[in-house]
């Protein structure tokens, strides 16, 4: 136990319900089979409906790009209710669980999920509003501000040693789900609601906000792949030729055969190790380019973007910005590159940057 009373796991993992790397069937992303009826869930649960009303319709804004290159547009997600793009994922995943739970009392539903940070923040907010018990598996490197917030909301937290990498955070949640079936694992990497809501909301919003512009490339950090693939599906329906570019940390790139490691990576970046690739993205591997950004590069770009614009972005947004500028530099000024800024950064990131750079 640490001082906050959270439990840290380092023991051997028991068998898990379904491996992260298991083949993912394309038919699982069929909206007719897997989409959440958020309106019906909202009618049953007013707090869920209220969260949905405050969600989305975030701005698509032109941001600094390369001299002589394409225009770069960023979907700025910090205006969502809990402050990140993961608010959409929380709404989708919890909606799916509530839909399956039906009319049974909410005190019979116990939500379990793993997170790199933002999803736990969003889900804990939504669960607290609904009066649902929640439990999160996190890395021991999680920021204190997040752990304090989860404690205030009554969420249970299990910490996994950061040296074991994010893959073991996922595996620990799978072990808990197998051994304690009273907890409902939302499983963001394999739950189709993740992709389908991003397609129906984030992607549809971008298509509408582009107006007469034709996007040449869509750039997003992979994370679970939900945003990358969901938005890609919406864009390809309107603009079939748009390029897809996934971004992952240089410290553990997409599909790396290296073992997981405790090296610091930009937030929500999703490096897995052992050759494991995010299930949603595997369906589009032949159509997706890969770029990497190191943590020092992303961290420095946070400061650079703030100096240029006066706007704070998180390290994942900074990584996306760097990759988008790189793509834009190889395109003519008439072209357009679209990316996403998932959040504005954690207090800890900005305290570190301020201490180091005078901001």
PyMOL commands that set and color helices and strands:
alter all, ss='L'
color gray80, all
select helices_A, chain A and resi 26-29+31-34+38-44+46-53+77-79+86-101+106-108+118-130+144-152+162-179+192-210+226-238+279-282+285-287+295-309+315-329+347-357
alter helices_A, ss='H'
color red, helices_A
select strands_A, chain A and resi 7-9+60-63+71-76+110-114+133-139+156-160+184-185+217-221+243-249+288-293+336-341
alter strands_A, ss='S'
color yellow, strands_A
deselect
rebuild
show_as cartoon
